[in-house]
Amino acid sequence: MAQTETLPGSIPQAAGDAAPEISVVVTLYNEVSSLEELHRRTLAALESLGRPFEIVYVDDGSTDGTFAVLERLHAADARVHAVRFKRNFGQHPAMHAGLSRSRGDIVVTMDGDLQNLPEDIPKLVAAVDSGFDVASGRRAARNDSWGRTLPSRLINGMLRRFTRVDISDFGCAFNAYRRAVVTPMLGSIGRQKFTKALILSGGASVTEVDVGHAARQGASRYSPLRLTRLALHVLAGFWPQPIQWAGVVLGFVCTLAATALGIYAIAYWISESNFPGPLLLGAAVIFVLGVQGFVLALVGEYLGRIQREVEGRPLYAVEREL
């Protein structure tokens, strides 16, 4: 029977099932070709630690048989838990589903496309064991095209500015968290993208850990349009007064431009008796329209958030759990 969720849930602890110290949450979408290798390598990395663990896979509405593989993995190992969404809801709701069901004192999050190397899990766990609340994965040798890395650098810069946390890679999903800093944020995780930035904005201590990064097989799911929308989400989610600042900047620029054009117009009219108004006016109008377009896009992000909150729509609908 399908169930709809909006609040954190948890996997019931079976009789005789030792509570894990470490939970690994993996989000999946059409990863049937790499899932078994991912699981084998993740299992090996966790077993090398010699501590109780669990792996929570979240299938974000895959259509390629991913959940059938998860059924086999769960049948073979009770430490494997799996959640299947009724449809594709997105990576961030999937992350919420996994975090809310995990039970370990340390929670490791990672993508299921093998760009994150499971062999680095012990490094992240060791960083949290050393006393930090968050071990932030840093893709030291990133294997992506400039079309992906350039927008990511821009978004990282914005997040550093707005959260006041000086780390270099907010976009890396391969991280380890102490449960105590995750639980208070579960109400916002999923609705607010950038789980790591959200947790760090609450004052959690953090250290960066260099992790490997493999090239993605196939095209990235983050198109330029989607990255632009992500940047707007950052502005609306982490900058408290963007509309006010945009209005101040717009007013200042327009006033300065109008003053400069007015002075030039008078001087040119006096000296040449012929002011080229249409061209300069057109350039000014286009510039102002561009700024207004950005402001309207930002307003649209706010209105979308208000609509979702008013409607009370669930983050995701669960079809089945193992």
N, C-alpha and C positions, 0 to 999 in steps of 0.2 A: 504494500500500500504506500502510495506516495505521501510525502509529508512536506509541508512548507515551513521554512524557518526564517525568522528575523532576529532571534536572540541566540546567544551562545548555547550550545548543547554539549553533551559529553558522551563518550562511549561507556556503557556500564562495565564495571570491572567484574569479570567472570570469577566464579569461585576457584581459588587456587591460582589465579592469574596474578603474578607478582607485579606490583606497580612499577612501571619503567622509570629509570632515571633520565633516559634520553628519548625524546620523540623526534622523528624526522618527518616533516610534512612536505609532500611532493604534489605539485599541481600538474595535471596531465590534460592534454587535448590532442587527440589523434596521434598518439606516440606508440602505436602497436609495434612498429618496426624496431624500436630501441628499448622498449620497456623491460624485457627480460634481461638484457645486458645491464641496464640501469639498476635493476633489483639485485642482480648478482654482485655487482661492484659495491652497492650500498650496504648489502648484507655483510660482505667481507670487511668493509671499513668499520662497521659497527661492532662486529664480533671481535675485531682486534683490540677494542677498548676493554673488553671483559666486564661490561656493565649491563644491567637489564635495559632493554630498549624496545621500542615499537616503531613501525613505519606506517604512517597514515597517508594513503594515496587518495587524491580527490580527482575524479574523472569529470571534467567540465563539459559534459555532453558530447563526448567523442562519438564519431560515427564509423570508426574503422575497426571495431572489435577490441578496443583497449580494455573495456571492462571484463570481457571474457578472459583475458590474460590475468587480470586482477583476481578473478574468481579462482583460477588455478593456483595463484600464489597464496591466496588466503587459505585455501584447502590444505596446502602443504605446510603452512607455517601460521600458527595462531597469533604471532606477533605482527602479522600484516593485517591492517584494517583498510577498508575501502569505502568510499562514498561516491555515488553516481548521481549527477544532476539530471533533471528531466530534459534540459536543453543547455546550450552554451550560455553561461551567464558572465563569463569573464574571469581573468586570473585573480583579481582581488577578492571577489566573493568566494572563489574557490579557496583562497588562502585563509579567509575567515572560517570556512567550514572545517578546514584541517586544524587550525589553531584552537578552535573552540572544542574540538574532540580530542586533542592531544592531552596526555597525562604526565609527561615527563617534567622533571624540574628544569631541564634544559631542552629547548625546542630549536631544532635546526630546520630552516626552510630552504627549499631548492626547487628549481624548475625541472621538468621531466624530459627535456630534450637533449640531455647529455652535454650541453654547453658548460654546465657546472660539473666538476669532476668529483665524484663521490669520495675519492681517496683523500680529499682535503677536509672531510668531516672531522677527523681527530684534531686537526689544527684549530678549527673553530671551537670545538668543545673545550680544548685545553685553554683557550683564551678566556672563556667564561669561567672555567674552574680557577683561573688565576685571580679572579675578583671583579672582573668587569660584568656589567649587566648585558651588554651587547657586543658580540664579535661581528664586525661588519666586513663582509667579503669585499675585497678590492681586486678587480680584474687587472692584474699587473701587465699582462701581455694580451690585450683584447684582440680577438680575431673577428672583427667586424669591419664593414666598409665605412669610408668617411661619411657616407650619407646617414649612417646610424650613430657613429661616434660624435659627430659635430652637434646634432641636436641634443644628445645626451649630455655633452659638456655644458651646453647652455642651461638645460634643466638642472643639472647638478649645481651650477653657479647660483641659480635662483633659490634652490633649496638651502644651500649654505647661507645665503643672505637672510632668508626668512626664518629658518629654524635656529640660526646662530650656532650651528654645530659644524665644526671644521673637519669634515671627512670628504674624501674625493669621489666616492662612488655610491650615490644614493640609489642608483638604478639596479644594482646587483641584488638579485633575489636570494643569493646563497649566503645566509647569515645564521648566527646562533644567538638565542635570547634566553635570559633567565625568566622563568615563568612569572615571577613577581612583577616584571615590567610589562608583560603582555596582557595579563588579565584585566587591568584597569582600562585598557584601550580597546577591548573586544567590541564595545558598543559602537566604535567609530571605524574599526578596521573593516574593509570591504566597501563601505560607503565612501571612505576617504582613501584614495590611491596612495601609494608610497608608504607601505606599512612601516618600513624602517624609519622614515622621517617622522611619522606620527609618534612612534614610540620614543624616539630620541628627543622630540620636542617636549616630552614630559619630564625631561631631566635625567634620563638614564645615562649611566657612564658607558663609554664606548671605546673600543680599540679596533684598529683596522688590521685585517689579516689578508696577506696576499694569497689569492687562490688562482688556480689554473682556469683557463677559458678556452674551450674548443670552438671551432668555427661551426656555425649552424648549418645543418643539412636542409637545403630548400630555402625559399624566400622567407624573410622576416615578416611577422604578423604586424609589425609596427610600420605602417606607411607614413610618408611625410604628413598627410592629413591627420592621421591618428596622433602623431607626435605633436602636432600643433595643438590639437585638442588637449593633449596631456599637459602642455605648457600652460594652457588656460586653466586647467584643473589645479595646477600648482599655485597659480596666482589667486584663484578663488579660495583655495583650501588653506594656504599657509600665509597669505598676506592679508592682514585684517582690514586694511582700508585702501584697496586698489582703486576704487571708483573715485574717491576723494583725491588721491594723488594724480590720477589720470586727468581729472578736471583741472587741477592746479597747473599741471604741465601744459595741457591744451590751452588754457586761458593765457598762460605766460607766453607761449610760443606765438599764439595768434595775435596777442597784443604787441609783442616785439616785432612780428612781421608786418603788422598793419602800420606801426609807427615808422619802420624803416621804409616801407613802400610809400607812405605819405610824404616823408621827407624827400625821397628820391623823385617822386612825382612833381613836387613843387619845384625842386631844383632843375629837373629836366624841362619842365614846362617853361620856366623862366629863361633858361639858356637856349632851348631848341624850339620852343613853342610847339612841341609834338611829343606827347607822352604815350609810350607803347603799353597802354593799360590792359588790353585784352589778354595778351600773352602772360604777363605777370599775374594778373588776376586769376587766370585759369590755373597756373601753377599753384597759387596759394589755395584755391578752392580744392584742387586735387589732394594737396597735402592735408588739409583740414578733414576732408572726407575720409582719407586713409586712417587718420587718428580716430575719427568717430567710428569707423568700422571696427577697429580694435576694441574701443570702449563698448560698443554694442555687443560684440562677441563675448566680452567679459560679463556684461549684464545677462546675456543668454545663459552663461554657465550658472550664475546665481539663480536665475529663474528656474532652470532645470532642477537644481538642488531643492529649491522651495517646493516645486511640484512633487518631487519624489517623497519629501518629508510629509507633505499634506496628504498625499494619497496613501502613505503608509505601506507602500509595496514591499514585499519581502526581498531580501538580498538574492535568494535562490530558492529553488524547489528541489528537494531530494527525492529521487526515484527509488533508490535502494541503498542499504548499508550492509556491509559485511563486518 
